Amino acid sequence: MKLYSKEVMKHFIHPQNVGKMKNYDGLGKAGNLKCGDIMYLYIKVGKDEGGKEIIKNISFETFGCTIAIANTSLLTTMVKGKTLKEALKITKEDLLKRFGRVPLVKIHCSLLAVDALGETIYDYLSKNKKPIPKELRERHERVERDKEIIEIRHKELVEIEEELHQKTKHIK
């Protein structure tokens, strides 16, 4: 039995929407205390024909394992063109269902991708002084607590990761 499904390998070998975005409207970051994976997610917001705000463009940078990269890639393909509200409804279970087979020790990567998306939308709503749903505020507070612990326990690694992030180039 193979460790990873075809869908996982497709998104790992040929990830979609990769790179640091210039002129983004929202930026989110999520990390995991146990494995050290870090995800940055960028969105550009536009309007659909009905005037609702949608994710017009999305890109990511992930410093992590096969599943972390594949999850973030898959997530970007699932939310591009969706309203912010629709995007926030996507769960780690939705990602896992699309992948089929994911090793149990890697399931947390799906939550990381969803957390990074939540942080990105939170950032956009905050910057634009728009209402933030209660559930998103609570999720943001949890992610912030996790980040603080990571920064304390893994200070040297966080500094290296930040340096790598600063050196990566922007995409359009």
Number of C-alpha atoms within 10 A of each C-alpha: 4 6 10 15 15 13 14 26 17 14 19 20 11 13 19 20 22 19 19 22 23 13 12 17 21 23 24 20 24 25 26 19 15 8 13 15 18 24 23 23 30 32 27 19 22 15 13 14 6 6 8 13 16 21 23 16 20 29 25 27 21 24 16 17 16 17 22 24 29 27 28 32 26 23 25 25 15 14 21 20 20 16 18 21 13 12 21 17 12 16 16 19 13 14 22 17 11 13 20 12 16 17 10 7 8 14 18 15 29 24 21 23 32 24 26 25 32 28 27 24 27 24 21 23 17 13 11 11 9 10 9 14 11 9 11 16 14 11 14 20 13 12 20 16 10 15 18 12 13 18 14 10 12 13 12 11 13 18 12 11 16 12 11 11 15 11 9 11 10 11 12 10
